[in-house]
């Protein structure tokens, strides 16, 4: 029988993988033209949301001390700055590729972590703060990012709805 710690990790990973899979399926149905549109008037475009999600997931590699980031060059366009139609961005085919590449790299690392490693501190918390707040661990970051992904996936669904093709 699995320990409660293992069950919690499995639950969090299942949620993460379910959210990534859901966005994978959504991206397969959204055209490049749809991703160029705003999710609602004066809101982010789909291309920006995709790039933002890739950049945030890419940051998990270093935040969780899993390795070197694959695409730090995405930060300026998708994290540091708001959506701007005049900004220089990678192409949608490149972003679609980066999405898969980054999430595959994360899955490879996630599947190797032991339960104890999931409960270690992440790189944005000091040793002192972690000693006082051990809940600021790798697993907490994963749960937070799964929620973040769910939020933006809901925005991407609006692009599908705007075209009259609901999933």
KOLDRENNU-153447 format. One record per residue (C-alpha): x, y, z. Coordinates in steps of 0.5 Angstrom, whole numbers, plus 500, padded with zeros to 3 digits. Each point is the difference from the previous one (the first is absolute). Example, Ala and Ser with C-alpha at 12.3 -4.5 7.8 and 13.67 -1.06 7.14 Angstrom:
2
525491516502507498
// end
This chain:
167
500500500503507498501505506496506500506504498501496493492501499501507501505500495496496495494504501504506498504497494493497497497507501506503496500495495493501499500507499506500495497494496493505500504506497504495495493498497498507500506502496499495495493503499502507500502503493506505500495505498496499506506500504502507497493503503499503507496496505495505501500508498507503503502493503506496498501496493500493500507500498502504506497495504503494497507504501499502507498493502506497496505505504497499507500492499507501497502504507498494504506496497505505504495502506499493502508499499498495494505502495502506495494504497499498493497507498502506504499504494493500501499504506501507497494499495496495505501502507504507501495503495493500499497498493502505495498498492506504498505496505505495496497493502502493498495497494494496503503494497507501504495501506496494499507496500503503506493499504501492498508501501499503507495496503503493497507503504496501506496493500507497499502503507494500504500492499507499503498504506499496506495502505505503505503505494493502499500503507507504499500507500500504493505505498496506501500499508505500504503495505498504506493501497499493498501498507495504503495499494501493497494500496504504495502494497501498493493496500497507502503503494497495496493500503500508499503499492494495499495505502504506496499495494493499501498507501504502493497494497493502501502507497502496493493496500497507499504500493496494498494503503501506496500496493494497502503493501500498507504494502
// end
